[in-house]
Amino acid sequence: MQRWRGLDEVPGDWGPSVVTIGFFDGVHHGHRRVVRRAVELARERGVRAVVLTFDPHPSEVVRPGTHPPLLTTPEYRSELMAALGVDAVLVLPFTAELSKQSPAEFVKRVLVDRLHVVGVVVGENFRFGHKAAGNVAVLTELGAEHGFTVEGLALAAPEEGEETRFSSTDVRRMVLAGDVETAALRLDRPHRVEGPVVHGAKRGRELGFPTANVQTPDYTAIPADGVYAGWLLVGGERLPAAISVGTNPQFDGQHRTVEAYALDRTDLDIYDQHVAVEFLARVRGQERFAGIEELIERINQDVAKVRVLLNAQ
């Protein structure tokens, strides 16, 4: 799969495409339904499928200070798209200039002139162009003018006889509340955060539970403070882990951290390596204990619960 950042990286000889457009944060069930249809349509027409997404989140440019917590990094979104069979991902820097383009300008400059679009597949609530003036109906009119088809799909799927609508906003709310189990059902995979391993206070090592302190990017959707069962992904390995999120009140911590203890591994030397942490289930909320001995006892209890949860997978 090819990945481009900006229109200038699109090859000049790029042929006709079916394009799907959206921010696609989380690449949840509803997103995948749209992307799979774009890939299917591209195969039917003998062309390539392109995902057009944006960075940063458009809301931060249109309404500064409103950037939502993100479920996926741009790189991880691209990995998930590749698994769905797309041929290329175009990450378009969302700028003030881009936000001021009319729907017609956006279609002509981006879809027609650079991606040679023959079909577009989007969610039925898709909006685009200056002040979100464009919708599926407007896009369909522009498609008729420029010779491409448009499909607007519901971001929903049948579940127990009812239509369940999927929303990145809903998944973010679940993650921020610590309900990583329900979030995983919407995502069809565990919620993940990632970043380089940085040096911390090394208190976990002193207590016998050395942790990887993960420095997450700005705007990462980090689960509510507490202890979780999950995995630490490093160097191609997926290691069972007990994960702590919070400010470490036992030691009067001031900053939230994400720390993962790989079960039974005291030999890891992964400083400065890029790792990922996946959350399976919440074990408990953040607590402060009467002393270090009580803290160690609770950590041992947490690790035991984590083993049970992970062994059940």
Disulfide bonds with the S-S distance in Angstrom:
none
